[in-house]
Amino acid sequence: MRRLRFFIRKELLELKANPRLLPMVIVAPILQLVVLGYAATMDVKNVPVVVADADRTAASRQLVERFDGSKYFSIAGVVTSTTEVREYLDRQRAWLALAIPAGYGRAVASGETARVQLVADGSDGSSTQVALGYATSLLAAYSQELVAGRLPVGAPKPGAIGAEVRVWFNSRLESRDFMIPGILALLLVVIAGVLASMAIVAEKELGTLEQLNVTPLRRWELIVGKLLPYAIIGMIDVFLVVGVAVGWFHVPMRGSLPLLFLLSLVYLLSTLGLGLLVSTLSHTQQQAMMTMMFFFLAPMLYLSGFIFPIENMPWVIQPVAYAIPLTYYLNIVRGIFLKGVGLETLWPDALALLTLGLVILGLAVQRSQKRQA
């Protein structure tokens, strides 16, 4: 243990002596969280709408004002012909076009069915689908108001079904509250995994790893001594990122903070194991970074459920998703942040995370050798 203690102290002193390391592992995660926290949102608001109003009556202006007064829409322009709409959609100045035909006001006044047309830019299918849902809901609510306004005074209003909606866990329906805990998981992969792999490969490039091979250090002491400083850095980043998420973005922290730190340590087994595994496959720092990014980080980003729900993936891909440690850590951090659940609920994810971490770390240790070939 005395050898290990001195070796860890040596690694920490080397990290401290690196002038570029502190901004990279302390400042960069906070900046990334702030940038991604504002950018990684799926909320659809202020959708630009161009209106082709061929009616030009008070009734058509009231409909336009209803769209303009909604927080989900903003009027990008009002034209008189549908042929002018194409330019707005081509230049991405508008997502939706609302076409109000001539005679709309007369139809509304006489109680007839007045039809309008919605034209959508379907390039971004998911956002457009949400925007069309908002637009059809707005038109349906406005139509009900018009029908109710034509009824005689004192006449019973048509029967309707009223839904009392209650949203649990994310009552504000802010996608940012859902995305930011996931960003914490991604940052741990970058900080702990990528830096650990590059640091070990850097020892190879400088020739210092060969010098360590001739020391009395055992293999496990060498591995622990190299990885433990990055585990400490990773836990410091967890503390900082959680502070920014709760203090700056006001993401609710309903669960146990000690449990989050404990399971983050379990998750670090996987990330540090991946870093060690990549270091055994790489000969240069550039190769280590490219391997980590393209073969590990990219699949984790797309297949873990961070962006796309796993349930919507093809059945052939889903087993791959459940073999990724990030999948289970995302369930853990989101469960602790938003739902306030404890280990009695999260134990299957924690057990799977621990198992995968031990397997990855064990495979990496088997591939690593104290003496270079």
KERO-10969 format. One record per residue (C-alpha): residue number from 0; residue in one letter; x, y, z. Coordinates in Angstrom, 2 decimals, always signed. Last residue first. Layout:
KEGU nr rest x y z
KEGU NUM a X Y Z
...
***
This chain:
KEGU nr rest x y z
KEGU 372 a +5.65 -6.39 -25.52
KEGU 371 q +5.22 -3.92 -22.74
KEGU 370 r +5.37 -5.20 -19.19
KEGU 369 k +2.53 -4.53 -16.81
KEGU 368 q +0.08 -5.89 -19.28
KEGU 367 s -3.31 -4.54 -20.19
KEGU 366 r -5.69 -6.84 -22.00
KEGU 365 q -6.76 -8.64 -18.84
KEGU 364 v -7.20 -5.34 -17.02
KEGU 363 a -9.43 -4.01 -19.80
KEGU 362 l -11.58 -7.13 -19.74
KEGU 361 g -11.94 -6.85 -15.97
KEGU 360 l -12.85 -3.17 -16.21
KEGU 359 i -15.50 -3.90 -18.82
KEGU 358 v -16.93 -6.86 -16.89
KEGU 357 l -16.83 -5.05 -13.54
KEGU 356 g -18.57 -2.01 -15.00
KEGU 355 l -21.17 -4.11 -16.80
KEGU 354 t -22.05 -5.89 -13.56
KEGU 353 l -22.15 -2.67 -11.52
KEGU 352 l -24.40 -0.98 -14.07
KEGU 351 a -26.72 -3.98 -14.23
KEGU 350 l -26.95 -4.01 -10.42
KEGU 349 a -27.60 -0.26 -10.27
KEGU 348 d -30.28 -0.52 -12.98
KEGU 347 p -32.00 -3.37 -11.13
KEGU 346 w -31.54 -1.52 -7.77
KEGU 345 l -33.23 +1.67 -8.91
KEGU 344 t -36.57 +1.18 -7.17
KEGU 343 e -35.45 +0.16 -3.67
KEGU 342 l -32.31 +2.23 -4.31
KEGU 341 g -34.31 +5.42 -4.10
KEGU 340 v -36.82 +7.34 -6.17
KEGU 339 g -36.99 +11.15 -6.19
KEGU 338 k -38.82 +11.19 -9.52
KEGU 337 l -37.01 +14.03 -11.31
KEGU 336 f -33.42 +14.03 -10.08
KEGU 335 i -33.07 +10.52 -8.64
KEGU 334 g -34.95 +8.80 -11.47
KEGU 333 r -33.25 +10.91 -14.11
KEGU 332 v -29.82 +10.08 -12.65
KEGU 331 i -30.59 +6.36 -12.37
KEGU 330 n -32.32 +5.84 -15.70
KEGU 329 l -29.45 +7.65 -17.42
KEGU 328 y -26.98 +5.44 -15.54
KEGU 327 y -28.72 +2.35 -16.89
KEGU 326 t -28.46 +3.34 -20.55
KEGU 325 l -24.95 +4.77 -20.05
KEGU 324 p -23.68 +1.29 -19.25
KEGU 323 i -24.40 +0.09 -22.82
KEGU 322 a -25.47 -3.56 -23.20
KEGU 321 y -29.15 -2.55 -23.06
KEGU 320 a -28.73 -0.48 -26.21
KEGU 319 v -27.15 -3.40 -28.04
KEGU 318 p -30.13 -5.60 -27.12
KEGU 317 q -32.43 -2.85 -28.55
KEGU 316 i -30.82 -2.73 -31.99
KEGU 315 v -32.39 -5.89 -33.46
KEGU 314 w -35.78 -4.97 -31.98
KEGU 313 p -35.81 -1.79 -34.01
KEGU 312 m -35.68 +1.39 -31.86
KEGU 311 n -38.86 +3.06 -30.58
KEGU 310 e -38.61 +1.40 -27.14
KEGU 309 i -35.06 +2.73 -26.77
KEGU 308 p -36.38 +6.28 -26.75
KEGU 307 f -34.16 +8.61 -28.84
KEGU 306 i -31.94 +11.37 -27.43
KEGU 305 f -30.31 +10.01 -24.26
KEGU 304 g -31.93 +6.62 -24.76
KEGU 303 s -28.60 +4.78 -24.74
KEGU 302 l -28.39 +4.11 -28.49
KEGU 301 y -27.51 +7.49 -30.00
KEGU 300 l -25.10 +8.97 -27.46
KEGU 299 m -23.62 +5.64 -26.39
KEGU 298 p -22.95 +4.70 -30.02
KEGU 297 a -21.13 +8.04 -30.52
KEGU 296 l -19.08 +7.79 -27.30
KEGU 295 f -17.77 +4.27 -27.85
KEGU 294 f -16.49 +3.56 -31.36
KEGU 293 f -16.27 +7.08 -32.80
KEGU 292 m -15.23 +9.16 -29.79
KEGU 291 m -13.14 +6.67 -27.85
KEGU 290 t -11.32 +5.41 -30.95
KEGU 289 m -10.68 +8.96 -32.16
KEGU 288 m -9.30 +10.01 -28.76
KEGU 287 a -7.06 +6.95 -28.44
KEGU 286 q -5.74 +7.36 -31.98
KEGU 285 q -4.89 +10.99 -31.28
KEGU 284 q -3.15 +10.02 -28.06
KEGU 283 t -1.00 +7.47 -29.89
KEGU 282 h -0.56 +3.69 -29.74
KEGU 281 s -4.13 +2.62 -29.16
KEGU 280 l -5.85 -0.68 -28.34
KEGU 279 t -4.61 -1.05 -24.76
KEGU 278 s -5.42 +2.61 -24.11
KEGU 277 v -8.96 +1.99 -25.36
KEGU 276 l -9.46 -0.67 -22.69
KEGU 275 l -8.13 +1.62 -19.95
KEGU 274 g -10.51 +4.39 -21.00
KEGU 273 l -13.39 +1.93 -21.24
KEGU 272 g -12.61 +0.69 -17.75
KEGU 271 l -12.53 +4.27 -16.51
KEGU 270 t -15.99 +4.82 -17.97
KEGU 269 s -17.39 +1.54 -16.69
KEGU 268 l -16.02 +1.74 -13.16
KEGU 267 l -17.05 +5.41 -13.16
KEGU 266 y -20.67 +4.27 -13.24
KEGU 265 v -20.24 +2.65 -9.83
KEGU 264 l -18.80 +5.91 -8.50
KEGU 263 s -21.80 +7.72 -9.98
KEGU 262 l -23.97 +5.24 -8.08
KEGU 261 l -22.49 +6.46 -4.79
KEGU 260 f -22.67 +10.14 -5.77
KEGU 259 l -26.34 +9.83 -6.73
KEGU 258 l -27.09 +7.93 -3.53
KEGU 257 p -25.43 +10.70 -1.51
KEGU 256 l -27.66 +13.27 -3.32
KEGU 255 s -30.86 +11.43 -2.44
KEGU 254 g -33.86 +12.25 -4.58
KEGU 253 r -35.97 +15.27 -5.48
KEGU 252 m -33.33 +17.42 -7.18
KEGU 251 p -35.44 +19.69 -9.38
KEGU 250 v -33.60 +21.28 -12.33
KEGU 249 h -33.32 +24.97 -11.48
KEGU 248 f -31.06 +25.71 -14.48
KEGU 247 w -28.53 +27.71 -12.47
KEGU 246 g -28.57 +26.27 -8.95
KEGU 245 v -29.81 +22.74 -9.63
KEGU 244 a -27.96 +22.00 -12.86
KEGU 243 v -24.95 +24.13 -11.90
KEGU 242 g -24.56 +22.37 -8.54
KEGU 241 v -25.08 +18.95 -10.10
KEGU 240 v -22.36 +19.77 -12.63
KEGU 239 l -19.90 +20.85 -9.93
KEGU 238 f -20.43 +17.80 -7.70
KEGU 237 v -20.28 +15.40 -10.64
KEGU 236 d -17.15 +17.17 -11.88
KEGU 235 i -15.46 +16.62 -8.52
KEGU 234 m -16.48 +12.95 -8.75
KEGU 233 g -14.86 +12.66 -12.18
KEGU 232 i -11.66 +14.32 -10.99
KEGU 231 i -11.42 +11.78 -8.17
KEGU 230 a -12.02 +8.93 -10.62
KEGU 229 y -9.35 +10.46 -12.83
KEGU 228 p -6.87 +10.35 -9.96
KEGU 227 l -7.85 +6.69 -9.31
KEGU 226 l -7.14 +5.46 -12.83
KEGU 225 k -3.32 +5.55 -13.02
KEGU 224 g -2.68 +4.41 -9.44
KEGU 223 v -5.33 +1.72 -9.68
KEGU 222 i -3.80 +0.33 -12.87
KEGU 221 l -0.22 +0.40 -11.60
KEGU 220 e -1.20 -1.08 -8.25
KEGU 219 w -3.18 -3.83 -10.00
KEGU 218 r -0.17 -4.71 -12.16
KEGU 217 r +2.27 -4.81 -9.26
KEGU 216 l +4.73 -1.97 -8.74
KEGU 215 p +8.33 -3.14 -8.13
KEGU 214 t +9.54 -0.80 -10.92
KEGU 213 v +10.68 -2.08 -14.32
KEGU 212 n +7.31 -1.51 -15.94
KEGU 211 l +7.18 +2.06 -14.68
KEGU 210 q +10.18 +2.88 -16.87
KEGU 209 e +8.41 +1.39 -19.87
KEGU 208 l +5.42 +3.58 -19.09
KEGU 207 t +7.73 +6.61 -19.09
KEGU 206 g +8.54 +6.16 -22.78
KEGU 205 l +6.99 +9.49 -23.72
KEGU 204 e +4.62 +7.92 -26.25
KEGU 203 k +3.68 +5.07 -23.93
KEGU 202 e +3.01 +7.41 -21.00
KEGU 201 a +0.84 +9.49 -23.34
KEGU 200 v -1.18 +6.33 -24.04
KEGU 199 i -2.01 +6.13 -20.34
KEGU 198 a -3.05 +9.77 -20.21
KEGU 197 m -5.08 +9.52 -23.41
KEGU 196 s -7.17 +6.62 -22.11
KEGU 195 a -7.78 +8.31 -18.75
KEGU 194 l -8.70 +11.61 -20.40
KEGU 193 v -11.23 +9.97 -22.73
KEGU 192 g -12.92 +7.82 -20.10
KEGU 191 a -13.07 +10.08 -17.06
KEGU 190 i -13.78 +13.45 -18.65
KEGU 189 v -15.64 +12.38 -21.79
KEGU 188 v -17.62 +9.55 -20.22
KEGU 187 l -18.38 +11.66 -17.15
KEGU 186 l -19.60 +14.47 -19.40
KEGU 185 l -22.08 +12.12 -21.05
KEGU 184 a -23.65 +11.16 -17.72
KEGU 183 l -24.00 +14.77 -16.62
KEGU 182 i -25.60 +15.58 -19.99
KEGU 181 g -28.28 +13.01 -19.15
KEGU 180 p -29.22 +14.96 -16.02
KEGU 179 i -29.57 +18.03 -18.30
KEGU 178 m -31.93 +16.40 -20.83
KEGU 177 f -35.04 +15.72 -18.75
KEGU 176 d -35.18 +19.06 -16.94
KEGU 175 r -34.37 +20.72 -20.28
KEGU 174 s -37.40 +19.03 -21.85
KEGU 173 e -39.54 +21.27 -19.69
KEGU 172 l -43.00 +19.80 -19.15
KEGU 171 r -43.45 +22.19 -16.21
KEGU 170 s -44.90 +19.35 -14.11
KEGU 169 n -41.87 +17.17 -14.65
KEGU 168 f -42.25 +14.36 -12.08
KEGU 167 w -46.02 +14.02 -12.45
KEGU 166 v -48.33 +15.81 -14.86
KEGU 165 r -51.99 +16.22 -13.93
KEGU 164 v -54.66 +16.67 -16.58
KEGU 163 e -58.32 +17.16 -15.80
KEGU 162 a -60.04 +16.21 -19.05
KEGU 161 g -63.40 +17.72 -19.96
KEGU 160 i -65.73 +15.80 -22.24
KEGU 159 a -68.32 +17.93 -23.98
KEGU 158 g -72.05 +18.52 -24.03
KEGU 157 p -73.35 +21.31 -26.23
KEGU 156 k -74.21 +24.51 -24.37
KEGU 155 p -77.65 +24.95 -22.93
KEGU 154 a -79.45 +28.06 -24.20
KEGU 153 g -79.54 +30.96 -21.74
KEGU 152 v -78.59 +33.55 -24.36
KEGU 151 p -78.90 +32.02 -27.82
KEGU 150 l -75.91 +29.98 -29.09
KEGU 149 r -73.60 +31.67 -31.61
KEGU 148 g -70.82 +32.31 -29.07
KEGU 147 a -70.63 +28.61 -28.12
KEGU 146 v -69.95 +27.65 -31.74
KEGU 145 l -67.28 +30.35 -32.09
KEGU 144 e -65.62 +29.30 -28.83
KEGU 143 q -65.62 +25.66 -29.95
KEGU 142 s -63.91 +26.68 -33.20
KEGU 141 y -61.23 +28.58 -31.30
KEGU 140 a -60.47 +25.49 -29.20
KEGU 139 a -60.25 +23.32 -32.32
KEGU 138 l -58.04 +25.84 -34.12
KEGU 137 l -55.64 +26.04 -31.17
KEGU 136 s -55.50 +22.24 -30.88
KEGU 135 t -54.82 +21.97 -34.62
KEGU 134 a -51.97 +24.48 -34.33
KEGU 133 y -50.36 +22.87 -31.27
KEGU 132 g -50.46 +19.45 -32.91
KEGU 131 l -49.02 +20.91 -36.11
KEGU 130 a -46.11 +22.34 -34.07
KEGU 129 v -45.47 +18.95 -32.44
KEGU 128 q -45.45 +17.20 -35.81
KEGU 127 t -43.17 +19.86 -37.22
KEGU 126 s -40.69 +19.35 -34.40
KEGU 125 s -40.60 +15.59 -34.98
KEGU 124 g -40.43 +15.74 -38.78
KEGU 123 d -37.69 +18.32 -39.19
KEGU 122 s -37.83 +18.71 -42.98
KEGU 121 g -41.65 +18.63 -42.86
KEGU 120 d -42.22 +22.30 -43.60
KEGU 119 a -45.92 +22.62 -42.85
KEGU 118 v -48.97 +23.87 -44.78
KEGU 117 l -52.13 +24.43 -42.75
KEGU 116 q -55.37 +25.12 -44.62
KEGU 115 v -58.52 +26.85 -43.46
KEGU 114 r -62.12 +25.70 -43.68
KEGU 113 a -65.19 +27.51 -42.45
KEGU 112 t -68.17 +25.27 -41.73
KEGU 111 e -71.30 +27.39 -41.92
KEGU 110 g -72.65 +29.46 -39.04
KEGU 109 s -73.52 +32.44 -41.24
KEGU 108 a -70.90 +34.73 -39.67
KEGU 107 v -68.15 +32.12 -39.87
KEGU 106 a -68.90 +31.38 -43.52
KEGU 105 r -68.93 +35.10 -44.42
KEGU 104 g -65.58 +35.61 -42.67
KEGU 103 y -63.95 +32.68 -44.51
KEGU 102 g -65.25 +33.86 -47.89
KEGU 101 a -61.79 +34.18 -49.41
KEGU 100 p -59.51 +31.45 -48.13
KEGU 99 i -57.35 +31.60 -44.98
KEGU 98 a -54.03 +29.81 -45.60
KEGU 97 l -51.87 +29.29 -42.50
KEGU 96 a -48.26 +28.51 -43.36
KEGU 95 l -45.98 +26.70 -40.93
KEGU 94 w -42.24 +26.54 -40.35
KEGU 93 a -41.49 +30.10 -41.45
KEGU 92 r -38.39 +32.10 -42.46
KEGU 91 q -36.79 +28.84 -43.52
KEGU 90 r -35.83 +30.36 -46.89
KEGU 89 d -37.85 +27.76 -48.77
KEGU 88 l -40.79 +28.04 -46.36
KEGU 87 y -41.05 +31.83 -46.62
KEGU 86 e -40.56 +31.74 -50.40
KEGU 85 r -43.28 +29.14 -50.82
KEGU 84 v -45.89 +31.25 -49.01
KEGU 83 e -46.11 +33.84 -51.78
KEGU 82 t -48.06 +31.45 -54.01
KEGU 81 t -50.66 +31.16 -51.26
KEGU 80 s -51.76 +34.73 -51.97
KEGU 79 t -52.50 +37.71 -49.74
KEGU 78 v -49.44 +37.79 -47.51
KEGU 77 v -48.94 +38.16 -43.76
KEGU 76 g -45.49 +37.63 -42.25
KEGU 75 a -43.47 +35.84 -39.58
KEGU 74 i -46.36 +35.66 -37.12
KEGU 73 s -45.17 +34.05 -33.90
KEGU 72 f -46.44 +30.77 -32.49
KEGU 71 y -46.18 +28.63 -29.36
KEGU 70 k -46.67 +31.44 -26.85
KEGU 69 s -50.08 +32.12 -28.40
KEGU 68 g -51.12 +35.73 -29.02
KEGU 67 d -49.99 +35.65 -32.67
KEGU 66 f -52.07 +32.56 -33.38
KEGU 65 r -55.21 +34.09 -31.88
KEGU 64 e -54.43 +37.39 -33.63
KEGU 63 v -54.45 +35.58 -36.97
KEGU 62 l -57.88 +34.14 -36.18
KEGU 61 q -59.17 +37.57 -35.17
KEGU 60 r -57.81 +39.05 -38.41
KEGU 59 s -59.71 +36.43 -40.40
KEGU 58 a -62.97 +37.36 -38.65
KEGU 57 a -62.37 +41.10 -39.12
KEGU 56 t -62.01 +40.53 -42.85
KEGU 55 r -59.04 +40.23 -45.19
KEGU 54 d -60.27 +37.07 -46.90
KEGU 53 a -57.19 +36.02 -48.90
KEGU 52 d -55.04 +35.85 -45.80
KEGU 51 a -51.90 +33.84 -46.53
KEGU 50 v -50.37 +33.77 -43.06
KEGU 49 v -46.70 +32.94 -42.43
KEGU 48 v -46.02 +31.19 -39.15
KEGU 47 p -42.78 +31.19 -37.16
KEGU 46 v -42.93 +28.67 -34.28
KEGU 45 n -42.35 +30.65 -31.07
KEGU 44 k -42.05 +27.51 -28.96
KEGU 43 v -41.27 +23.82 -29.55
KEGU 42 d -39.52 +22.23 -26.58
KEGU 41 m -36.95 +19.64 -27.60
KEGU 40 t -34.12 +21.16 -25.60
KEGU 39 a -30.40 +20.46 -25.75
KEGU 38 a -29.24 +23.98 -26.69
KEGU 37 y -29.70 +25.78 -23.37
KEGU 36 g -28.33 +23.00 -21.19
KEGU 35 l -25.83 +22.14 -23.89
KEGU 34 v -24.15 +25.53 -23.56
KEGU 33 v -24.32 +25.64 -19.75
KEGU 32 l -23.29 +21.99 -19.41
KEGU 31 q -20.38 +22.44 -21.80
KEGU 30 l -19.19 +25.51 -19.92
KEGU 29 i -19.35 +23.63 -16.61
KEGU 28 p -17.57 +20.61 -18.09
KEGU 27 a -14.84 +22.87 -19.60
KEGU 26 v -14.02 +24.76 -16.39
KEGU 25 i -13.04 +21.82 -14.20
KEGU 24 v -11.49 +19.07 -16.33
KEGU 23 m -10.09 +21.06 -19.24
KEGU 22 p -9.42 +24.32 -17.41
KEGU 21 l -7.44 +22.40 -14.76
KEGU 20 l -5.57 +20.21 -17.26
KEGU 19 r -3.97 +22.92 -19.36
KEGU 18 p -1.35 +23.97 -16.79
KEGU 17 n -0.19 +20.36 -16.16
KEGU 16 a +1.71 +20.48 -12.85
KEGU 15 k -1.40 +19.50 -10.89
KEGU 14 l -1.87 +16.40 -13.02
KEGU 13 e +1.75 +15.42 -12.47
KEGU 12 l +1.39 +16.00 -8.72
KEGU 11 l -1.72 +13.81 -8.70
KEGU 10 e +0.13 +11.02 -10.51
KEGU 9 k +3.06 +11.15 -8.06
KEGU 8 r +0.68 +11.07 -5.10
KEGU 7 i -0.99 +8.01 -6.60
KEGU 6 f +2.42 +6.32 -6.94
KEGU 5 f +3.40 +7.22 -3.39
KEGU 4 r +0.20 +5.70 -2.02
KEGU 3 l +0.51 +2.61 -4.21
KEGU 2 r +4.04 +1.95 -3.01
KEGU 1 r +2.93 +2.33 +0.62
KEGU 0 m +0.00 +0.00 +0.00
***
